[in-house]
């Protein structure tokens, strides 16, 4: 601030009428008066702005004037700012002494004489202006000194450069000639690399278009026949199964692309918690077994028991699922896949072995690279984007492990080996893995539960409503945060299932408002976030806002029901809800 700018004075009092009184006394004197209704607000303003003087009330509910003064004096920027205490409380010597001890320059008792206050303020404002003027003069002197030194240095450099330029010009010409040849060679290499990169990009985009359009064609075709009523009951059931299967393929493609984006940008993170490896592998086996059975492929598993380890449950299951799906894809009809889980020497070793088409030796070093496939031609037999094994490698390395592949060649099968550190979970390690804990149970019943579904998308809202209602729940719906709030005020639900991204007030703000309600009025109602925002940071933010579970769209019926059942508390517990 310069000495010519209007002087700012900070008025701090938790009572608005006192602030108005101070403002009335000091108005018209050319000061800029800034008001703060609490100590915390005053400290924030002092961090952002410069003040010539602080008029500070002693007794405030959040921070007392003494506490505020101590914090002001503890900060380098404000330690010299004058403070005048104004109070209507005790006039004891000890209180006055404490005021001066924490840095006050004066102490006024209410009621005070306006003339006295004005005269004291004028004195400190005058001192502040003189201090600013001195600082300006000192700064001007520093600038003049620096400018003079800069001129001397510049002139000296000019003389030195003049001597150097003569010899440097000759050397520069020689250097330019040699660099010209080198640049020409580098430009040719860069052009070849750019052309190769463009070809790879075009090939990837063509593959992506093919992989997305193929399932979309099946979805649209069968959906059209269903809509037209051209199918009998058996054909309709087959159509639904085909649509579901192709939608799952599209979801997996999108998930793989998003995972690779997180890997490239360095945003891939793990949620480490106690995990039972055998249970995770069995869940992955259950997920791929229908595809294996359709190809008459046998899956044999030998899984050692053992204590839980510290890992990311979902990412560990993704590793196993990718390896198993890859084995099923490249194992011919009637083939065999073997899965082994061992624990040698404080390690966890997972081996997935198949007797399928194998891998050619020249392709083995590239198996875990992004967008690489042994057969990337238009006539290839197997689909995919070439991302699955790259994601496996990155997830394994994030866990501190390694992954390797071996194959004796074409039609001789392949063996993938994942090795992870088997740090056992300690007895005290616990986690609120609501979704994971619910995976191993059957389809739950929600009879007796009142559930509020909040989603601005009608189709998503209707889907959740039907799934929950078929499980026995009493379901109400809302298409916005405001409508949800009114529904809660009318009747507190047992559980809230809410979208995050909604126009106006989003699901996070809604949940924070709910958590501010008293416990008896739904302040602790269990909540599930059902959202397309799927990153680890999004899940963390949802849980911080008050959600107990975070489900990623698209979500299947069983996952939704199990997550809702996992957060539900018995109706007889009242309206307290479940917190984690």
C-alpha positions as CSV (number, residue, x, y, z in Angstrom):
1,X,0.0,0.0,0.0
2,X,1.2,3.5,-0.8
3,X,0.9,6.6,1.4
4,X,-1.6,8.1,-1.0
5,X,-4.1,5.3,-0.9
6,X,-7.1,5.4,1.5
7,X,-6.1,3.9,4.9
8,X,-7.9,0.7,5.9
9,X,-9.1,0.1,9.5
10,X,-10.3,-3.3,10.6
11,X,-13.3,-3.3,13.0
12,X,-13.7,-6.6,14.8
13,X,-16.8,-7.3,17.0
14,X,-19.3,-10.2,17.1
15,X,-22.2,-7.8,17.8
16,X,-23.4,-6.0,14.6
17,X,-24.7,-3.0,16.6
18,X,-21.2,-2.4,18.0
19,X,-19.7,-2.5,14.5
20,X,-22.3,0.0,13.4
21,X,-21.5,2.3,16.3
22,X,-17.7,2.2,15.5
23,X,-18.5,2.8,11.9
24,X,-20.7,5.8,12.7
25,X,-17.9,7.3,14.9
26,X,-15.2,6.9,12.2
27,X,-17.2,7.7,9.1
28,X,-16.4,10.8,7.1
29,X,-12.7,10.8,8.0
30,X,-11.5,9.3,4.7
31,X,-10.8,5.9,6.1
32,X,-11.9,2.6,4.5
33,X,-13.6,0.7,7.3
34,X,-13.7,-3.1,7.0
35,X,-15.9,-5.1,9.4
36,X,-15.4,-8.6,10.7
37,X,-18.0,-10.4,12.8
38,X,-15.6,-13.0,14.4
39,X,-12.0,-13.6,15.2
40,X,-11.6,-16.1,12.4
41,X,-13.0,-13.7,9.8
42,X,-10.6,-11.0,11.1
43,X,-7.6,-13.3,10.7
44,X,-8.6,-14.2,7.2
45,X,-8.9,-10.5,6.2
46,X,-5.5,-9.8,7.8
47,X,-4.0,-12.4,5.5
48,X,-5.5,-10.9,2.4
49,X,-5.3,-7.1,3.1
50,X,-3.2,-4.4,4.8
51,X,-4.6,-2.5,7.7
52,X,-3.3,0.6,9.5
53,X,-5.1,-0.3,12.8
54,X,-7.3,-3.0,14.3
55,X,-10.1,-2.1,16.7
56,X,-10.7,-5.4,18.5
57,X,-13.4,-6.6,20.8
58,X,-12.1,-8.7,23.7
59,X,-15.1,-11.0,24.3
60,X,-16.1,-13.0,21.2
61,X,-17.5,-16.6,21.0
62,X,-15.1,-18.3,18.6
63,X,-11.8,-16.7,19.5
64,X,-11.3,-14.1,22.2
65,X,-9.7,-10.8,21.4
66,X,-6.6,-11.9,23.3
67,X,-6.3,-15.0,21.2
68,X,-6.8,-13.1,18.0
69,X,-4.1,-10.5,19.1
70,X,-1.6,-13.3,19.9
71,X,-2.2,-14.8,16.4
72,X,-1.8,-11.4,14.8
73,X,1.5,-10.9,16.6
74,X,2.7,-14.4,15.7
75,X,2.5,-13.7,11.9
76,X,5.4,-11.8,10.3
77,X,3.1,-9.8,8.0
78,X,0.9,-8.4,10.8
79,X,3.2,-8.4,13.9
80,X,3.6,-4.6,13.7
81,X,-0.1,-3.8,13.1
82,X,-1.4,-1.6,16.0
83,X,-4.3,-3.1,18.0
84,X,-6.7,-1.2,20.3
85,X,-8.8,-3.3,22.5
86,X,-12.4,-2.1,23.1
87,X,-14.4,-3.9,25.8
88,X,-17.3,-3.6,28.1
89,X,-16.1,-6.3,30.4
90,X,-13.9,-6.2,33.6
91,X,-11.6,-3.2,34.1
92,X,-9.3,-5.2,36.3
93,X,-5.6,-4.5,36.1
94,X,-4.9,-8.1,35.2
95,X,-7.1,-8.0,32.2
96,X,-5.6,-4.7,31.0
97,X,-2.1,-6.1,31.6
98,X,-2.9,-9.2,29.5
99,X,-4.2,-7.0,26.7
100,X,-0.9,-5.1,26.6
101,X,1.1,-8.3,27.0
102,X,-0.5,-9.8,23.8
103,X,0.5,-6.8,21.8
104,X,-2.2,-4.1,22.3
105,X,-1.2,-0.5,22.0
106,X,-4.2,0.8,23.9
107,X,-7.2,-0.3,25.9
108,X,-10.6,1.4,25.8
109,X,-13.7,0.6,27.9
110,X,-17.3,0.9,26.8
111,X,-18.8,3.4,26.8
112,X,-16.0,5.4,25.4
113,X,-15.8,9.0,24.2
114,X,-16.0,9.2,20.4
115,X,-13.6,12.1,20.5
116,X,-11.0,10.0,22.4
117,X,-11.4,7.1,19.9
118,X,-11.1,9.4,16.9
119,X,-8.0,11.1,18.3
120,X,-6.3,7.8,19.0
121,X,-7.2,6.4,15.6
122,X,-5.9,9.6,13.9
123,X,-2.6,9.3,15.7
124,X,-2.0,5.7,14.6
125,X,-3.2,6.4,11.1
126,X,-0.8,9.3,10.9
127,X,2.0,7.0,12.1
128,X,1.0,4.4,9.5
129,X,1.0,7.0,6.7
130,X,4.4,8.2,7.7
131,X,5.7,4.7,7.9
132,X,4.4,4.0,4.4
133,X,6.0,7.2,3.1
134,X,9.3,6.1,4.6
135,X,9.0,2.7,3.0
136,X,8.2,4.3,-0.4
137,X,11.3,6.5,-0.1
138,X,13.5,3.6,0.9
139,X,12.1,1.6,-2.0
140,X,12.8,4.5,-4.4
141,X,16.4,4.7,-3.1
142,X,16.8,0.9,-3.6
143,X,15.4,1.1,-7.1
144,X,17.7,4.0,-8.0
145,X,20.7,2.1,-6.6
146,X,19.7,-1.1,-8.4
147,X,19.2,0.8,-11.6
148,X,22.7,2.4,-11.3
149,X,24.3,-0.9,-10.7
150,X,22.4,-2.5,-13.6
151,X,23.7,0.3,-15.9
152,X,27.3,-0.3,-14.8
153,X,26.9,-4.0,-15.2
154,X,25.3,-3.6,-18.6
155,X,28.0,-1.3,-19.9
156,X,30.7,-3.6,-18.6
157,X,29.0,-6.6,-20.3
158,X,28.8,-4.6,-23.6
159,X,32.5,-4.1,-23.6
160,X,33.2,-7.7,-22.8
161,X,30.7,-8.9,-25.4
162,X,32.3,-6.7,-28.0
163,X,35.5,-8.5,-27.5
164,X,34.0,-11.9,-27.4
165,X,31.7,-11.4,-30.4
166,X,34.6,-11.2,-32.9
167,X,35.9,-14.7,-31.9
168,X,32.4,-16.1,-31.2
169,X,31.1,-15.2,-34.7
170,X,33.7,-17.4,-36.3
171,X,33.0,-20.3,-33.9
172,X,29.3,-19.8,-34.4
173,X,29.5,-20.1,-38.2
174,X,31.4,-23.3,-37.8
175,X,28.9,-24.6,-35.3
176,X,25.9,-23.7,-37.5
177,X,27.4,-25.7,-40.4
178,X,27.8,-28.8,-38.2
179,X,24.4,-28.4,-36.6
180,X,22.7,-28.0,-39.9
181,X,23.8,-31.4,-41.0
182,X,22.7,-32.8,-37.6
183,X,19.3,-31.1,-37.7
184,X,18.7,-32.4,-41.1
185,X,19.3,-36.0,-39.9
186,X,17.2,-35.4,-36.7
187,X,14.3,-34.0,-38.8
188,X,14.3,-37.1,-41.0
189,X,14.2,-39.3,-37.9
190,X,11.4,-37.2,-36.3
191,X,9.4,-37.4,-39.5
192,X,9.7,-41.1,-39.6
193,X,8.6,-41.3,-35.9
194,X,5.7,-39.0,-36.5
195,X,4.5,-41.0,-39.4
196,X,4.8,-44.2,-37.4
197,X,2.9,-42.5,-34.5
198,X,0.2,-41.3,-36.9
199,X,-0.2,-44.8,-38.3
200,X,-0.4,-46.2,-34.7
201,X,-3.0,-43.6,-33.8
202,X,-5.1,-44.2,-36.9
203,X,-4.9,-47.9,-36.3
204,X,-5.9,-47.5,-32.7
205,X,-8.8,-45.3,-33.6
206,X,-10.0,-47.7,-36.3
207,X,-9.7,-50.6,-33.8
208,X,-11.5,-48.5,-31.1
209,X,-14.3,-47.7,-33.6
210,X,-14.6,-51.3,-34.6
211,X,-14.6,-52.5,-31.0
212,X,-17.3,-50.0,-29.9
213,X,-19.5,-50.3,-33.0
214,X,-19.6,-54.1,-33.0
215,X,-21.4,-54.5,-29.6
216,X,-23.4,-51.4,-30.4
217,X,-24.7,-52.9,-33.6
218,X,-25.9,-56.0,-31.6
219,X,-27.5,-53.8,-29.0
220,X,-29.4,-51.6,-31.4
221,X,-30.4,-54.5,-33.6
222,X,-31.8,-56.7,-30.9
223,X,-33.4,-53.6,-29.1
224,X,-35.2,-52.7,-32.4
225,X,-36.6,-56.2,-32.7
226,X,-37.7,-56.2,-29.0
227,X,-39.4,-52.8,-29.5
228,X,-41.1,-54.0,-32.7
229,X,-42.5,-57.1,-30.9
230,X,-41.0,-59.5,-33.5
231,X,-39.6,-62.0,-30.9
232,X,-41.3,-64.8,-28.9
233,X,-40.5,-65.3,-25.2
234,X,-37.4,-67.5,-25.8
235,X,-36.0,-65.1,-28.4
236,X,-36.7,-62.1,-26.2
237,X,-34.8,-63.7,-23.3
238,X,-31.9,-64.3,-25.7
239,X,-32.1,-60.7,-26.9
240,X,-31.9,-59.4,-23.4
241,X,-28.9,-61.6,-22.7
242,X,-27.1,-60.5,-25.9
243,X,-27.8,-56.8,-25.1
244,X,-26.5,-57.2,-21.5
245,X,-23.4,-59.1,-22.7
246,X,-22.5,-56.4,-25.4
247,X,-23.2,-53.6,-23.0
248,X,-20.7,-55.2,-20.6
249,X,-18.2,-55.4,-23.4
250,X,-18.6,-51.7,-24.0
251,X,-18.3,-50.9,-20.3
252,X,-15.1,-52.9,-20.1
253,X,-13.6,-51.0,-23.2
254,X,-14.5,-47.7,-21.6
255,X,-13.0,-48.7,-18.2
256,X,-9.8,-49.8,-19.9
257,X,-9.4,-46.5,-21.8
258,X,-10.0,-44.6,-18.6
259,X,-7.5,-46.7,-16.7
260,X,-4.9,-46.1,-19.3
261,X,-5.6,-42.4,-19.2
262,X,-5.1,-42.5,-15.4
263,X,-1.9,-44.4,-15.9
264,X,-0.5,-42.0,-18.5
265,X,-1.3,-38.9,-16.4
266,X,0.0,-40.5,-13.2
267,X,-3.5,-40.3,-11.5
268,X,-3.9,-44.1,-10.9
269,X,-3.9,-44.7,-7.1
270,X,-4.7,-47.6,-4.8
271,X,-7.1,-48.0,-1.9
272,X,-5.0,-50.3,0.4
273,X,-7.0,-52.4,2.8
274,X,-7.0,-56.0,4.2
275,X,-7.9,-58.4,1.3
276,X,-8.3,-62.2,1.2
277,X,-6.5,-63.2,-2.0
278,X,-8.3,-66.5,-2.4
279,X,-11.7,-64.8,-2.2
280,X,-10.8,-62.2,-4.8
281,X,-9.5,-64.9,-7.2
282,X,-12.7,-67.0,-6.7
283,X,-14.8,-63.9,-7.5
284,X,-12.9,-63.3,-10.7
285,X,-13.2,-67.0,-11.6
286,X,-17.0,-66.8,-11.1
287,X,-17.0,-63.8,-13.4
288,X,-15.2,-65.5,-16.3
289,X,-16.6,-69.0,-15.9
290,X,-19.7,-68.4,-18.1
291,X,-17.5,-67.3,-21.0
292,X,-15.2,-70.3,-20.5
293,X,-18.2,-72.7,-20.3
294,X,-19.6,-71.2,-23.6
295,X,-16.2,-72.2,-25.2
296,X,-16.2,-75.6,-23.4
297,X,-13.0,-74.5,-21.7
298,X,-12.1,-76.1,-18.4
299,X,-10.8,-74.0,-15.6
300,X,-8.9,-75.8,-12.8
301,X,-7.9,-73.8,-9.7
302,X,-5.5,-74.7,-6.9
303,X,-5.6,-71.9,-4.3
304,X,-3.7,-71.9,-1.1
305,X,-5.4,-70.6,2.0
306,X,-3.7,-67.8,4.0
307,X,-4.2,-64.7,6.0
308,X,-5.4,-61.4,4.4
309,X,-2.8,-59.2,2.8
310,X,-2.7,-55.4,2.3
311,X,-3.9,-54.6,-1.2
312,X,-6.5,-52.8,-3.3
313,X,-9.3,-55.3,-3.5
314,X,-10.9,-54.0,-6.7
315,X,-7.6,-53.6,-8.5
316,X,-6.4,-57.0,-7.4
317,X,-9.6,-58.5,-8.8
318,X,-9.1,-56.5,-12.0
319,X,-5.6,-58.0,-12.4
320,X,-6.9,-61.6,-12.0
321,X,-9.9,-60.9,-14.3
322,X,-7.8,-59.5,-17.0
323,X,-5.4,-62.5,-16.9
324,X,-8.3,-65.0,-16.9
325,X,-10.2,-63.2,-19.6
326,X,-7.0,-63.1,-21.8
327,X,-6.6,-66.9,-21.2
328,X,-10.2,-67.6,-22.1
329,X,-10.0,-65.5,-25.3
330,X,-6.8,-67.2,-26.6
331,X,-7.6,-70.8,-25.5
332,X,-9.5,-72.7,-28.2
333,X,-12.7,-74.6,-27.7
334,X,-12.2,-77.6,-25.4
335,X,-9.0,-76.1,-23.9
336,X,-7.8,-76.0,-20.3
337,X,-6.8,-73.1,-18.0
338,X,-5.0,-73.7,-14.7
339,X,-4.9,-71.1,-11.9
340,X,-2.5,-71.5,-9.0
341,X,-2.1,-69.4,-5.8
342,X,1.0,-70.0,-3.7
343,X,2.8,-68.2,-0.8
344,X,6.5,-68.9,-1.0
345,X,9.0,-66.8,1.1
346,X,6.7,-63.9,2.2
347,X,5.4,-63.6,-1.4
348,X,2.1,-64.1,-3.1
349,X,2.5,-65.9,-6.4
350,X,-0.4,-66.2,-8.9
351,X,0.1,-68.3,-12.0
352,X,-2.4,-68.4,-14.9
353,X,-1.5,-71.1,-17.4
354,X,-3.4,-72.2,-20.6
355,X,-2.8,-74.6,-23.5
356,X,-4.0,-72.1,-26.1
357,X,-2.5,-70.5,-29.1
358,X,0.6,-69.3,-27.3
359,X,2.8,-66.3,-28.1
360,X,5.5,-66.0,-30.7
361,X,9.0,-65.3,-29.3
362,X,9.4,-62.0,-31.1
363,X,6.2,-60.7,-29.5
364,X,6.9,-61.7,-25.9
365,X,8.9,-58.5,-25.0
366,X,5.8,-56.4,-26.2
367,X,3.0,-58.3,-24.4
368,X,2.7,-55.6,-21.6
369,X,3.0,-52.6,-23.8
370,X,-0.1,-50.4,-24.5
371,X,-2.0,-50.8,-27.8
372,X,0.0,-53.8,-28.9
373,X,-1.5,-57.0,-30.2
374,X,0.2,-60.0,-31.8
375,X,-2.4,-59.8,-34.6
376,X,-3.6,-56.2,-35.3
377,X,-4.9,-56.8,-38.8
378,X,-8.4,-56.3,-39.9
379,X,-8.9,-60.0,-40.3
380,X,-7.8,-60.8,-36.7
381,X,-9.7,-63.5,-34.9
382,X,-9.8,-61.8,-31.4
383,X,-11.1,-58.3,-30.5
384,X,-9.9,-55.9,-28.0
385,X,-7.8,-52.7,-27.8
386,X,-4.5,-54.2,-26.6
387,X,-4.8,-52.5,-23.1
388,X,-5.5,-55.4,-20.7
389,X,-2.0,-56.6,-20.1
390,X,-0.6,-53.1,-19.9
391,X,-3.1,-52.3,-17.2
392,X,-2.2,-55.6,-15.4
393,X,1.5,-54.6,-15.4
394,X,0.9,-51.1,-14.0
395,X,-1.5,-52.3,-11.3
396,X,1.0,-55.1,-10.3
397,X,3.8,-52.6,-10.1
398,X,1.7,-50.2,-8.1
399,X,1.3,-53.0,-5.5
400,X,5.1,-53.4,-5.5
401,X,5.1,-56.6,-7.5
402,X,6.1,-58.0,-10.8
403,X,4.4,-59.8,-13.7
404,X,6.0,-61.9,-16.4
405,X,5.0,-64.1,-19.3
406,X,6.4,-67.2,-20.8
407,X,5.5,-69.2,-23.9
408,X,7.2,-71.9,-25.9
409,X,5.7,-70.6,-29.1
410,X,2.6,-70.8,-31.3
411,X,0.0,-73.3,-30.2
412,X,2.0,-74.2,-27.1
413,X,0.1,-72.2,-24.5
414,X,1.3,-69.4,-22.3
415,X,2.0,-68.8,-18.6
416,X,1.5,-65.5,-16.8
417,X,3.1,-65.2,-13.3
418,X,2.2,-62.4,-10.9
419,X,4.3,-62.0,-7.7
420,X,3.2,-59.6,-5.0
421,X,4.6,-58.8,-1.5
422,X,2.5,-60.7,1.0
423,X,2.4,-58.3,3.8
424,X,-0.2,-59.7,6.2
425,X,-2.9,-57.4,7.5
426,X,-2.5,-56.8,11.3
427,X,-5.2,-57.8,13.7
428,X,-6.2,-54.2,14.2
429,X,-6.5,-53.3,10.5
430,X,-10.1,-52.6,9.7
431,X,-11.8,-50.9,6.7
432,X,-15.2,-49.8,5.7
433,X,-15.2,-51.9,2.5
434,X,-18.9,-52.0,2.3
435,X,-19.1,-53.0,-1.3
436,X,-16.4,-55.7,-0.9
437,X,-17.9,-57.2,2.2
438,X,-21.2,-57.6,0.5
439,X,-19.9,-59.4,-2.6
440,X,-19.9,-62.8,-1.1
441,X,-23.5,-62.8,0.0
442,X,-26.6,-63.7,-2.0
443,X,-29.3,-61.4,-3.3
444,X,-30.5,-59.5,-0.2
445,X,-34.0,-58.5,0.8
446,X,-34.8,-54.9,1.6
447,X,-38.2,-55.4,3.1
448,X,-39.2,-52.8,5.6
449,X,-36.6,-50.2,4.4
450,X,-37.7,-46.8,3.2
451,X,-35.3,-45.6,0.5
452,X,-35.0,-42.2,-1.2
453,X,-33.5,-42.3,-4.8
454,X,-32.1,-39.0,-6.1
455,X,-31.0,-38.7,-9.7
456,X,-31.7,-36.0,-12.4
457,X,-31.6,-38.7,-15.2
458,X,-35.1,-40.2,-15.5
459,X,-33.9,-43.6,-16.9
460,X,-31.3,-44.1,-14.2
461,X,-33.7,-43.0,-11.5
462,X,-36.4,-45.4,-12.7
463,X,-33.9,-48.3,-13.0
464,X,-32.8,-47.8,-9.4
465,X,-36.4,-47.5,-8.2
466,X,-37.5,-50.7,-9.9
467,X,-34.5,-52.7,-8.6
468,X,-35.0,-51.6,-5.0
469,X,-38.8,-51.9,-5.1
470,X,-38.5,-55.5,-6.4
471,X,-36.3,-56.2,-3.4
472,X,-39.1,-55.2,-1.1
473,X,-38.1,-51.6,-0.3
474,X,-40.5,-48.6,0.0
475,X,-39.0,-46.3,-2.6
476,X,-39.5,-42.6,-3.2
477,X,-37.7,-40.6,-5.9
478,X,-36.4,-37.1,-6.4
479,X,-35.0,-35.5,-9.6
480,X,-33.0,-32.8,-7.8
481,X,-31.3,-32.0,-4.5
482,X,-34.1,-29.5,-3.6
483,X,-36.8,-32.1,-4.1
484,X,-34.8,-34.6,-2.1
485,X,-34.5,-32.1,0.7
486,X,-38.2,-31.6,0.8
487,X,-38.8,-35.4,0.8
488,X,-36.4,-35.8,3.8
489,X,-38.2,-33.0,5.7
490,X,-41.5,-34.7,5.0
491,X,-40.4,-38.2,6.1
492,X,-36.8,-39.3,6.9
493,X,-35.8,-42.3,4.8
494,X,-33.8,-45.3,6.1
495,X,-31.3,-45.0,3.2
496,X,-30.5,-42.3,0.6
497,X,-29.2,-43.5,-2.8
498,X,-28.0,-40.3,-4.7
499,X,-26.3,-39.4,-7.9
500,X,-23.3,-37.0,-7.6
501,X,-23.4,-34.9,-10.8
502,X,-26.7,-33.0,-10.9
503,X,-27.6,-29.5,-12.2
504,X,-27.8,-26.8,-9.5
505,X,-26.9,-28.4,-6.2
506,X,-25.0,-31.6,-6.7
507,X,-25.1,-34.8,-4.6
508,X,-22.0,-33.9,-2.5
509,X,-23.6,-30.6,-1.3
510,X,-26.9,-32.3,-0.7
511,X,-25.1,-34.9,1.5
512,X,-23.2,-32.2,3.5
513,X,-26.5,-30.5,4.2
514,X,-28.1,-33.8,5.3
515,X,-25.1,-34.4,7.7
516,X,-25.8,-31.0,9.3
517,X,-29.2,-32.1,10.5
518,X,-29.7,-33.5,14.0
519,X,-29.4,-37.3,14.3
520,X,-33.1,-37.7,15.1
521,X,-34.0,-35.8,11.9
522,X,-31.9,-37.9,9.5
523,X,-28.5,-36.4,10.0
524,X,-27.0,-39.8,10.2
525,X,-29.1,-41.6,7.6
526,X,-26.9,-44.1,5.6
527,X,-26.2,-43.1,2.1
528,X,-24.9,-44.7,-1.2
529,X,-23.4,-42.6,-4.0
530,X,-24.4,-44.0,-7.4
531,X,-22.4,-42.0,-9.9
532,X,-20.4,-41.9,-13.2
533,X,-17.6,-40.1,-11.4
534,X,-15.4,-43.1,-10.8
535,X,-11.8,-42.0,-9.8
536,X,-10.3,-42.7,-6.4
537,X,-10.4,-39.0,-5.7
538,X,-14.1,-38.9,-6.5
539,X,-14.7,-41.8,-4.2
540,X,-12.7,-40.1,-1.4
541,X,-14.6,-36.9,-1.9
542,X,-17.9,-38.7,-1.7
543,X,-17.0,-40.5,1.5
544,X,-15.8,-37.2,3.0
545,X,-19.1,-35.7,2.2
546,X,-20.9,-38.4,4.2
547,X,-21.6,-41.3,1.8
548,X,-20.9,-44.8,3.2
549,X,-20.6,-46.5,-0.2
550,X,-19.5,-45.3,-3.7
551,X,-20.9,-47.3,-6.7
552,X,-19.8,-46.7,-10.2
553,X,-22.3,-46.4,-13.1
554,X,-23.2,-48.6,-14.8
555,X,-24.1,-50.8,-11.8
556,X,-25.8,-54.2,-12.0
557,X,-28.8,-55.1,-9.9
558,X,-26.9,-57.4,-7.4
559,X,-24.1,-54.9,-6.7
560,X,-26.7,-52.1,-6.0
561,X,-28.8,-54.3,-3.7
562,X,-25.8,-55.6,-1.8
563,X,-24.3,-52.2,-1.3
564,X,-27.7,-50.8,0.0
565,X,-28.1,-53.8,2.3
566,X,-24.5,-53.3,3.6
567,X,-25.1,-49.7,4.7
568,X,-28.6,-50.4,6.0
569,X,-29.2,-50.4,9.8
570,X,-32.2,-52.2,11.3
571,X,-35.4,-50.1,11.2
572,X,-35.8,-50.5,15.0
573,X,-32.6,-48.5,15.6
574,X,-34.6,-45.4,14.9
575,X,-33.3,-42.7,12.6
576,X,-29.7,-42.8,13.7
577,X,-28.2,-44.4,10.6
578,X,-24.8,-46.1,10.2
579,X,-21.6,-44.1,10.0
580,X,-18.1,-45.2,9.0
